[in-house]
Structure formats: structure tokens, C-alpha cells
Amino acid sequence: MFLQNSHHDLMHGSKDKEQGPKYIIIARMHFNQTQKLKYDDLVEEHRRGSRELHEESKALHDELFVLLKEREIDVAKKKTLIAQIAENQAKMERLNFDHFHDIKSLCKGVQLKYYDELVDDLGRLFSPKHPPK
């Protein structure tokens, strides 16, 4: 029932929209049409929240890195910015956790088994693909 490369694509990402994480999760959960529509709403909400947090993170990092140009670094400002970056990251983790918990609420019967299998893969699914250059 799975797309031939679904597991590989979900594990490593895919450039093909029809095999991206959204579609692979639908396939792995065997969502019906009603569940697909609800899942679409969850995905859009998650994307919106992720985009906002990513933009906030970028702005905070930019502000932090500007401090490197200063002759004397404002230590209090540096600590504040680092704390704000950490809180932003915590918000992202909560957003992701809540998103997957919301996906679980869509599942019924045997889909809960499929969901548990998905959860077992989450650590690998969202780990960095390559070390930073």
C-alpha cells in the first residue's frame, strides 16, 4: 500500500511534491478523505507557525551576530538574545510536538498502530541530513 519509495523519501526527503512528507504521512496512515482534509488544515497551520518562528529566529540571530562587529560586546544584550533564541527553539519544538499529537487525534483503529510506527521513525526523519559546512 505504500508508495514504492515512501519510506526512503520520508527518511531522506523528496523533491517530488507527491512524495513529500505530507503525502507520505497520508499514505502511511491510510487516511480517508475526511481525515485528509483535516490533515491539510493541520499542515497549513503548522507551516504558518513554522514560518513565523523561522523568521523570528533569523531576526534574532542577525541581531546577535551584529554584536560581533562591536568593539565592546554588550554582554547583557548577548545573554538576552541567546535566551530569546533558546525560547524560540523551544516554541518550535512545542509546535512540532503538538502537530504530531494533532495528527494522532485524526487516527482511528488500526491507524493508531501506523501512527506508532511513524513516531518510531520521527527521530530519524527529522535529524540533520548532513553536518554543517
SESE-921572 format. One record per atom (N, C-alpha, C): residue number from 1; residue in one letter; atom name; x, z, y. Coordinates in steps of 0.05 Angstrom, whole numbers, padded with zeros to 5 digits, always signed. Layout:
! SESE-921572
+-----+---+----+--------+--------+--------+
:   k : r :  a :      u :      w :      v :
+-----+---+----+--------+--------+--------+
: NUM : A : CA :      X :      Z :      Y :
...
+-----+---+----+--------+--------+--------+
***
This chain:
! SESE-921572
+-----+---+----+--------+--------+--------+
:   k : r :  a :      u :      w :      v :
+-----+---+----+--------+--------+--------+
:   1 : M :  N : +00016 : +00000 : -00024 :
:   1 : M : CA : +00000 : +00000 : +00000 :
:   1 : M :  C : +00017 : +00000 : +00025 :
:   2 : F :  N : +00042 : +00008 : +00023 :
:   2 : F : CA : +00059 : +00009 : +00047 :
:   2 : F :  C : +00070 : -00019 : +00053 :
:   3 : L :  N : +00075 : -00023 : +00079 :
:   3 : L : CA : +00088 : -00048 : +00086 :
:   3 : L :  C : +00116 : -00047 : +00072 :
:   4 : Q :  N : +00125 : -00070 : +00065 :
:   4 : Q : CA : +00149 : -00071 : +00049 :
:   4 : Q :  C : +00173 : -00056 : +00061 :
:   5 : N :  N : +00177 : -00058 : +00087 :
:   5 : N : CA : +00199 : -00044 : +00099 :
:   5 : N :  C : +00190 : -00020 : +00115 :
:   6 : S :  N : +00166 : -00010 : +00111 :
:   6 : S : CA : +00156 : +00012 : +00127 :
:   6 : S :  C : +00174 : +00036 : +00127 :
:   7 : H :  N : +00183 : +00045 : +00104 :
:   7 : H : CA : +00199 : +00069 : +00103 :
:   7 : H :  C : +00225 : +00064 : +00118 :
:   8 : H :  N : +00238 : +00041 : +00113 :
:   8 : H : CA : +00263 : +00034 : +00127 :
:   8 : H :  C : +00258 : +00033 : +00157 :
:   9 : D :  N : +00236 : +00020 : +00166 :
:   9 : D : CA : +00231 : +00017 : +00194 :
:   9 : D :  C : +00225 : +00044 : +00207 :
:  10 : L :  N : +00209 : +00061 : +00193 :
:  10 : L : CA : +00203 : +00087 : +00204 :
:  10 : L :  C : +00228 : +00104 : +00206 :
:  11 : M :  N : +00246 : +00101 : +00187 :
:  11 : M : CA : +00270 : +00116 : +00186 :
:  11 : M :  C : +00290 : +00106 : +00207 :
:  12 : H :  N : +00291 : +00080 : +00212 :
:  12 : H : CA : +00311 : +00068 : +00229 :
:  12 : H :  C : +00301 : +00053 : +00253 :
:  13 : G :  N : +00275 : +00052 : +00256 :
:  13 : G : CA : +00263 : +00038 : +00279 :
:  13 : G :  C : +00260 : +00008 : +00273 :
:  14 : S :  N : +00243 : -00004 : +00287 :
:  14 : S : CA : +00238 : -00033 : +00283 :
:  14 : S :  C : +00233 : -00046 : +00310 :
:  15 : K :  N : +00242 : -00070 : +00313 :
:  15 : K : CA : +00237 : -00085 : +00338 :
:  15 : K :  C : +00210 : -00099 : +00336 :
:  16 : D :  N : +00199 : -00102 : +00312 :
:  16 : D : CA : +00174 : -00115 : +00307 :
:  16 : D :  C : +00151 : -00095 : +00313 :
:  17 : K :  N : +00135 : -00101 : +00333 :
:  17 : K : CA : +00114 : -00084 : +00342 :
:  17 : K :  C : +00096 : -00076 : +00318 :
:  18 : E :  N : +00090 : -00095 : +00301 :
:  18 : E : CA : +00071 : -00090 : +00279 :
:  18 : E :  C : +00084 : -00071 : +00258 :
:  19 : Q :  N : +00110 : -00066 : +00260 :
:  19 : Q : CA : +00122 : -00048 : +00241 :
:  19 : Q :  C : +00135 : -00024 : +00255 :
:  20 : G :  N : +00127 : -00019 : +00280 :
:  20 : G : CA : +00138 : +00004 : +00295 :
:  20 : G :  C : +00125 : +00030 : +00284 :
:  21 : P :  N : +00135 : +00052 : +00294 :
:  21 : P : CA : +00126 : +00078 : +00284 :
:  21 : P :  C : +00095 : +00082 : +00284 :
:  22 : K :  N : +00082 : +00072 : +00305 :
:  22 : K : CA : +00053 : +00075 : +00307 :
:  22 : K :  C : +00039 : +00062 : +00283 :
:  23 : Y :  N : +00047 : +00038 : +00277 :
:  23 : Y : CA : +00034 : +00023 : +00256 :
:  23 : Y :  C : +00042 : +00033 : +00228 :
:  24 : I :  N : +00066 : +00043 : +00226 :
:  24 : I : CA : +00075 : +00053 : +00201 :
:  24 : I :  C : +00061 : +00080 : +00195 :
:  25 : I :  N : +00057 : +00096 : +00215 :
:  25 : I : CA : +00043 : +00121 : +00211 :
:  25 : I :  C : +00014 : +00115 : +00203 :
:  26 : I :  N : +00001 : +00096 : +00215 :
:  26 : I : CA : -00026 : +00088 : +00208 :
:  26 : I :  C : -00026 : +00080 : +00178 :
:  27 : A :  N : -00007 : +00064 : +00170 :
:  27 : A : CA : -00005 : +00055 : +00142 :
:  27 : A :  C : +00000 : +00079 : +00123 :
:  28 : R :  N : +00019 : +00096 : +00131 :
:  28 : R : CA : +00026 : +00118 : +00113 :
:  28 : R :  C : +00003 : +00138 : +00110 :
:  29 : M :  N : -00013 : +00141 : +00131 :
:  29 : M : CA : -00036 : +00160 : +00130 :
:  29 : M :  C : -00061 : +00147 : +00118 :
:  30 : H :  N : -00060 : +00120 : +00117 :
:  30 : H : CA : -00084 : +00106 : +00107 :
:  30 : H :  C : -00108 : +00112 : +00125 :
:  31 : F :  N : -00104 : +00111 : +00151 :
:  31 : F : CA : -00126 : +00117 : +00170 :
:  31 : F :  C : -00148 : +00096 : +00168 :
:  32 : N :  N : -00173 : +00105 : +00171 :
:  32 : N : CA : -00195 : +00087 : +00173 :
:  32 : N :  C : -00198 : +00079 : +00203 :
:  33 : Q :  N : -00217 : +00062 : +00209 :
:  33 : Q : CA : -00219 : +00051 : +00236 :
:  33 : Q :  C : -00224 : +00073 : +00257 :
:  34 : T :  N : -00241 : +00092 : +00251 :
:  34 : T : CA : -00246 : +00114 : +00269 :
:  34 : T :  C : -00221 : +00130 : +00275 :
:  35 : Q :  N : -00206 : +00136 : +00253 :
:  35 : Q : CA : -00181 : +00151 : +00256 :
:  35 : Q :  C : -00161 : +00135 : +00272 :
:  36 : K :  N : -00160 : +00109 : +00268 :
:  36 : K : CA : -00141 : +00092 : +00283 :
:  36 : K :  C : -00147 : +00093 : +00313 :
:  37 : L :  N : -00172 : +00092 : +00320 :
:  37 : L : CA : -00179 : +00094 : +00348 :
:  37 : L :  C : -00172 : +00120 : +00360 :
:  38 : K :  N : -00176 : +00142 : +00346 :
:  38 : K : CA : -00168 : +00169 : +00356 :
:  38 : K :  C : -00138 : +00171 : +00357 :
:  39 : Y :  N : -00124 : +00160 : +00337 :
:  39 : Y : CA : -00095 : +00160 : +00337 :
:  39 : Y :  C : -00084 : +00144 : +00361 :
:  40 : D :  N : -00097 : +00121 : +00367 :
:  40 : D : CA : -00088 : +00105 : +00390 :
:  40 : D :  C : -00089 : +00122 : +00416 :
:  41 : D :  N : -00110 : +00138 : +00419 :
:  41 : D : CA : -00113 : +00156 : +00442 :
:  41 : D :  C : -00090 : +00176 : +00442 :
:  42 : L :  N : -00084 : +00188 : +00419 :
:  42 : L : CA : -00062 : +00207 : +00417 :
:  42 : L :  C : -00036 : +00194 : +00425 :
:  43 : V :  N : -00031 : +00170 : +00415 :
:  43 : V : CA : -00006 : +00156 : +00421 :
:  43 : V :  C : -00003 : +00151 : +00451 :
:  44 : E :  N : -00025 : +00142 : +00464 :
:  44 : E : CA : -00024 : +00137 : +00492 :
:  44 : E :  C : -00019 : +00162 : +00508 :
:  45 : E :  N : -00032 : +00184 : +00500 :
:  45 : E : CA : -00027 : +00210 : +00514 :
:  45 : E :  C : +00002 : +00219 : +00510 :
:  46 : H :  N : +00012 : +00215 : +00486 :
:  46 : H : CA : +00040 : +00223 : +00480 :
:  46 : H :  C : +00060 : +00206 : +00496 :
:  47 : R :  N : +00055 : +00180 : +00497 :
:  47 : R : CA : +00072 : +00162 : +00513 :
:  47 : R :  C : +00072 : +00170 : +00542 :
:  48 : R :  N : +00049 : +00176 : +00553 :
:  48 : R : CA : +00047 : +00183 : +00581 :
:  48 : R :  C : +00063 : +00209 : +00586 :
:  49 : G :  N : +00059 : +00229 : +00570 :
:  49 : G : CA : +00073 : +00254 : +00573 :
:  49 : G :  C : +00103 : +00250 : +00569 :
:  50 : S :  N : +00111 : +00235 : +00549 :
:  50 : S : CA : +00140 : +00230 : +00545 :
:  50 : S :  C : +00153 : +00215 : +00568 :
:  51 : R :  N : +00138 : +00196 : +00579 :
:  51 : R : CA : +00149 : +00180 : +00602 :
:  51 : R :  C : +00153 : +00199 : +00626 :
:  52 : E :  N : +00133 : +00216 : +00631 :
:  52 : E : CA : +00136 : +00235 : +00654 :
:  52 : E :  C : +00159 : +00254 : +00650 :
:  53 : L :  N : +00162 : +00265 : +00626 :
:  53 : L : CA : +00184 : +00283 : +00621 :
:  53 : L :  C : +00211 : +00269 : +00621 :
:  54 : H :  N : +00212 : +00245 : +00612 :
:  54 : H : CA : +00237 : +00229 : +00613 :
:  54 : H :  C : +00245 : +00224 : +00642 :
:  55 : E :  N : +00226 : +00217 : +00658 :
:  55 : E : CA : +00232 : +00212 : +00687 :
:  55 : E :  C : +00242 : +00237 : +00700 :
:  56 : E :  N : +00228 : +00260 : +00694 :
:  56 : E : CA : +00237 : +00285 : +00705 :
:  56 : E :  C : +00265 : +00292 : +00696 :
:  57 : S :  N : +00271 : +00288 : +00671 :
:  57 : S : CA : +00297 : +00294 : +00660 :
:  57 : S :  C : +00319 : +00277 : +00674 :
:  58 : K :  N : +00313 : +00251 : +00678 :
:  58 : K : CA : +00332 : +00234 : +00691 :
:  58 : K :  C : +00337 : +00243 : +00719 :
:  59 : A :  N : +00316 : +00251 : +00734 :
:  59 : A : CA : +00320 : +00260 : +00762 :
:  59 : A :  C : +00336 : +00286 : +00762 :
:  60 : L :  N : +00331 : +00304 : +00744 :
:  60 : L : CA : +00346 : +00329 : +00743 :
:  60 : L :  C : +00375 : +00324 : +00736 :
:  61 : H :  N : +00380 : +00307 : +00717 :
:  61 : H : CA : +00408 : +00300 : +00710 :
:  61 : H :  C : +00422 : +00287 : +00734 :
:  62 : D :  N : +00408 : +00269 : +00747 :
:  62 : D : CA : +00421 : +00256 : +00770 :
:  62 : D :  C : +00428 : +00276 : +00791 :
:  63 : E :  N : +00410 : +00295 : +00796 :
:  63 : E : CA : +00416 : +00316 : +00816 :
:  63 : E :  C : +00439 : +00334 : +00807 :
:  64 : L :  N : +00440 : +00340 : +00781 :
:  64 : L : CA : +00462 : +00356 : +00771 :
:  64 : L :  C : +00489 : +00341 : +00774 :
:  65 : F :  N : +00489 : +00315 : +00767 :
:  65 : F : CA : +00514 : +00300 : +00768 :
:  65 : F :  C : +00524 : +00296 : +00797 :
:  66 : V :  N : +00506 : +00296 : +00816 :
:  66 : V : CA : +00514 : +00293 : +00844 :
:  66 : V :  C : +00532 : +00317 : +00851 :
:  67 : L :  N : +00527 : +00340 : +00839 :
:  67 : L : CA : +00543 : +00364 : +00845 :
:  67 : L :  C : +00573 : +00359 : +00838 :
:  68 : L :  N : +00578 : +00341 : +00820 :
:  68 : L : CA : +00606 : +00335 : +00812 :
:  68 : L :  C : +00622 : +00323 : +00835 :
:  69 : K :  N : +00608 : +00311 : +00854 :
:  69 : K : CA : +00621 : +00299 : +00877 :
:  69 : K :  C : +00629 : +00319 : +00898 :
:  70 : E :  N : +00617 : +00342 : +00897 :
:  70 : E : CA : +00623 : +00363 : +00917 :
:  70 : E :  C : +00650 : +00375 : +00914 :
:  71 : R :  N : +00662 : +00382 : +00936 :
:  71 : R : CA : +00688 : +00395 : +00936 :
:  71 : R :  C : +00685 : +00423 : +00923 :
:  72 : E :  N : +00665 : +00437 : +00932 :
:  72 : E : CA : +00659 : +00463 : +00921 :
:  72 : E :  C : +00631 : +00461 : +00908 :
:  73 : I :  N : +00630 : +00465 : +00882 :
:  73 : I : CA : +00604 : +00463 : +00868 :
:  73 : I :  C : +00587 : +00488 : +00873 :
:  74 : D :  N : +00563 : +00483 : +00881 :
:  74 : D : CA : +00543 : +00504 : +00885 :
:  74 : D :  C : +00535 : +00515 : +00857 :
:  75 : V :  N : +00547 : +00537 : +00849 :
:  75 : V : CA : +00543 : +00548 : +00822 :
:  75 : V :  C : +00514 : +00555 : +00817 :
:  76 : A :  N : +00501 : +00567 : +00837 :
:  76 : A : CA : +00473 : +00575 : +00834 :
:  76 : A :  C : +00455 : +00550 : +00829 :
:  77 : K :  N : +00461 : +00529 : +00844 :
:  77 : K : CA : +00445 : +00505 : +00841 :
:  77 : K :  C : +00450 : +00492 : +00814 :
:  78 : K :  N : +00475 : +00493 : +00805 :
:  78 : K : CA : +00482 : +00482 : +00779 :
:  78 : K :  C : +00467 : +00498 : +00757 :
:  79 : K :  N : +00467 : +00524 : +00759 :
:  79 : K : CA : +00452 : +00541 : +00739 :
:  79 : K :  C : +00422 : +00535 : +00739 :
:  80 : T :  N : +00411 : +00532 : +00763 :
:  80 : T : CA : +00383 : +00526 : +00766 :
:  80 : T :  C : +00376 : +00499 : +00753 :
:  81 : L :  N : +00392 : +00479 : +00759 :
:  81 : L : CA : +00387 : +00452 : +00748 :
:  81 : L :  C : +00390 : +00452 : +00718 :
:  82 : I :  N : +00410 : +00465 : +00708 :
:  82 : I : CA : +00413 : +00467 : +00678 :
:  82 : I :  C : +00389 : +00481 : +00666 :
:  83 : A :  N : +00380 : +00502 : +00678 :
:  83 : A : CA : +00356 : +00516 : +00668 :
:  83 : A :  C : +00331 : +00497 : +00669 :
:  84 : Q :  N : +00329 : +00482 : +00690 :
:  84 : Q : CA : +00306 : +00463 : +00692 :
:  84 : Q :  C : +00308 : +00441 : +00671 :
:  85 : I :  N : +00332 : +00432 : +00666 :
:  85 : I : CA : +00336 : +00411 : +00645 :
:  85 : I :  C : +00329 : +00423 : +00618 :
:  86 : A :  N : +00337 : +00448 : +00613 :
:  86 : A : CA : +00330 : +00461 : +00587 :
:  86 : A :  C : +00300 : +00464 : +00585 :
:  87 : E :  N : +00287 : +00472 : +00606 :
:  87 : E : CA : +00257 : +00475 : +00605 :
:  87 : E :  C : +00244 : +00448 : +00601 :
:  88 : N :  N : +00254 : +00427 : +00613 :
:  88 : N : CA : +00244 : +00400 : +00609 :
:  88 : N :  C : +00246 : +00392 : +00580 :
:  89 : Q :  N : +00269 : +00398 : +00568 :
:  89 : Q : CA : +00273 : +00392 : +00540 :
:  89 : Q :  C : +00254 : +00408 : +00522 :
:  90 : A :  N : +00250 : +00433 : +00529 :
:  90 : A : CA : +00231 : +00449 : +00514 :
:  90 : A :  C : +00203 : +00438 : +00516 :
:  91 : K :  N : +00195 : +00428 : +00539 :
:  91 : K : CA : +00169 : +00415 : +00543 :
:  91 : K :  C : +00167 : +00390 : +00525 :
:  92 : M :  N : +00189 : +00375 : +00523 :
:  92 : M : CA : +00189 : +00351 : +00506 :
:  92 : M :  C : +00185 : +00359 : +00476 :
:  93 : E :  N : +00199 : +00380 : +00468 :
:  93 : E : CA : +00196 : +00389 : +00440 :
:  93 : E :  C : +00167 : +00399 : +00435 :
:  94 : R :  N : +00155 : +00413 : +00454 :
:  94 : R : CA : +00127 : +00422 : +00451 :
:  94 : R :  C : +00109 : +00398 : +00450 :
:  95 : L :  N : +00114 : +00378 : +00467 :
:  95 : L : CA : +00097 : +00354 : +00467 :
:  95 : L :  C : +00098 : +00340 : +00440 :
:  96 : N :  N : +00123 : +00337 : +00430 :
:  96 : N : CA : +00126 : +00323 : +00404 :
:  96 : N :  C : +00113 : +00339 : +00381 :
:  97 : F :  N : +00117 : +00365 : +00381 :
:  97 : F : CA : +00105 : +00382 : +00360 :
:  97 : F :  C : +00075 : +00381 : +00361 :
:  98 : D :  N : +00064 : +00384 : +00385 :
:  98 : D : CA : +00035 : +00383 : +00388 :
:  98 : D :  C : +00024 : +00356 : +00381 :
:  99 : H :  N : +00039 : +00334 : +00387 :
:  99 : H : CA : +00030 : +00307 : +00379 :
:  99 : H :  C : +00027 : +00305 : +00349 :
: 100 : F :  N : +00047 : +00314 : +00334 :
: 100 : F : CA : +00045 : +00312 : +00305 :
: 100 : F :  C : +00024 : +00332 : +00294 :
: 101 : H :  N : +00020 : +00354 : +00307 :
: 101 : H : CA : -00002 : +00372 : +00298 :
: 101 : H :  C : -00029 : +00359 : +00303 :
: 102 : D :  N : -00031 : +00345 : +00325 :
: 102 : D : CA : -00056 : +00330 : +00331 :
: 102 : D :  C : -00061 : +00308 : +00310 :
: 103 : I :  N : -00040 : +00295 : +00301 :
: 103 : I : CA : -00042 : +00275 : +00280 :
: 103 : I :  C : -00054 : +00288 : +00255 :
: 104 : K :  N : -00044 : +00312 : +00249 :
: 104 : K : CA : -00054 : +00326 : +00225 :
: 104 : K :  C : -00084 : +00331 : +00227 :
: 105 : S :  N : -00094 : +00336 : +00251 :
: 105 : S : CA : -00122 : +00342 : +00254 :
: 105 : S :  C : -00140 : +00317 : +00248 :
: 106 : L :  N : -00128 : +00294 : +00248 :
: 106 : L : CA : -00142 : +00269 : +00241 :
: 106 : L :  C : -00145 : +00265 : +00211 :
: 107 : C :  N : -00127 : +00279 : +00196 :
: 107 : C : CA : -00125 : +00274 : +00167 :
: 107 : C :  C : -00147 : +00289 : +00152 :
: 108 : K :  N : -00156 : +00276 : +00131 :
: 108 : K : CA : -00176 : +00287 : +00113 :
: 108 : K :  C : -00167 : +00283 : +00084 :
: 109 : G :  N : -00174 : +00301 : +00067 :
: 109 : G : CA : -00169 : +00299 : +00038 :
: 109 : G :  C : -00140 : +00292 : +00031 :
: 110 : V :  N : -00137 : +00270 : +00016 :
: 110 : V : CA : -00110 : +00262 : +00006 :
: 110 : V :  C : -00091 : +00255 : +00029 :
: 111 : Q :  N : -00102 : +00249 : +00053 :
: 111 : Q : CA : -00085 : +00242 : +00076 :
: 111 : Q :  C : -00068 : +00266 : +00083 :
: 112 : L :  N : -00077 : +00290 : +00077 :
: 112 : L : CA : -00061 : +00314 : +00083 :
: 112 : L :  C : -00035 : +00314 : +00067 :
: 113 : K :  N : -00036 : +00303 : +00042 :
: 113 : K : CA : -00012 : +00300 : +00026 :
: 113 : K :  C : +00006 : +00280 : +00039 :
: 114 : Y :  N : -00005 : +00257 : +00048 :
: 114 : Y : CA : +00011 : +00237 : +00061 :
: 114 : Y :  C : +00024 : +00248 : +00087 :
: 115 : Y :  N : +00009 : +00265 : +00101 :
: 115 : Y : CA : +00019 : +00277 : +00125 :
: 115 : Y :  C : +00042 : +00296 : +00119 :
: 116 : D :  N : +00040 : +00312 : +00097 :
: 116 : D : CA : +00061 : +00330 : +00090 :
: 116 : D :  C : +00087 : +00314 : +00083 :
: 117 : E :  N : +00083 : +00291 : +00071 :
: 117 : E : CA : +00106 : +00273 : +00064 :
: 117 : E :  C : +00119 : +00263 : +00090 :
: 118 : L :  N : +00102 : +00256 : +00110 :
: 118 : L : CA : +00112 : +00247 : +00136 :
: 118 : L :  C : +00128 : +00270 : +00149 :
: 119 : V :  N : +00117 : +00294 : +00148 :
: 119 : V : CA : +00131 : +00317 : +00160 :
: 119 : V :  C : +00158 : +00321 : +00148 :
: 120 : D :  N : +00160 : +00317 : +00121 :
: 120 : D : CA : +00186 : +00320 : +00108 :
: 120 : D :  C : +00206 : +00300 : +00118 :
: 121 : D :  N : +00197 : +00277 : +00129 :
: 121 : D : CA : +00214 : +00256 : +00139 :
: 121 : D :  C : +00221 : +00260 : +00169 :
: 122 : L :  N : +00207 : +00277 : +00183 :
: 122 : L : CA : +00209 : +00278 : +00212 :
: 122 : L :  C : +00238 : +00283 : +00222 :
: 123 : G :  N : +00252 : +00301 : +00209 :
: 123 : G : CA : +00279 : +00307 : +00217 :
: 123 : G :  C : +00297 : +00282 : +00216 :
: 124 : R :  N : +00294 : +00266 : +00196 :
: 124 : R : CA : +00309 : +00241 : +00193 :
: 124 : R :  C : +00298 : +00220 : +00212 :
: 125 : L :  N : +00272 : +00219 : +00215 :
: 125 : L : CA : +00260 : +00198 : +00232 :
: 125 : L :  C : +00269 : +00199 : +00261 :
: 126 : F :  N : +00273 : +00224 : +00271 :
: 126 : F : CA : +00278 : +00226 : +00299 :
: 126 : F :  C : +00306 : +00237 : +00305 :
: 127 : S :  N : +00324 : +00236 : +00286 :
: 127 : S : CA : +00351 : +00244 : +00291 :
: 127 : S :  C : +00365 : +00221 : +00305 :
: 128 : P :  N : +00386 : +00227 : +00321 :
: 128 : P : CA : +00400 : +00206 : +00335 :
: 128 : P :  C : +00410 : +00185 : +00314 :
: 129 : K :  N : +00408 : +00160 : +00321 :
: 129 : K : CA : +00416 : +00138 : +00303 :
: 129 : K :  C : +00447 : +00135 : +00303 :
: 130 : H :  N : +00458 : +00137 : +00327 :
: 130 : H : CA : +00487 : +00133 : +00329 :
: 130 : H :  C : +00498 : +00154 : +00348 :
: 131 : P :  N : +00523 : +00163 : +00343 :
: 131 : P : CA : +00535 : +00182 : +00362 :
: 131 : P :  C : +00538 : +00169 : +00389 :
: 132 : P :  N : +00537 : +00185 : +00410 :
: 132 : P : CA : +00541 : +00173 : +00437 :
: 132 : P :  C : +00568 : +00160 : +00440 :
: 133 : K :  N : +00569 : +00139 : +00456 :
: 133 : K : CA : +00595 : +00124 : +00461 :
: 133 : K :  C : +00611 : +00139 : +00481 :
+-----+---+----+--------+--------+--------+
***
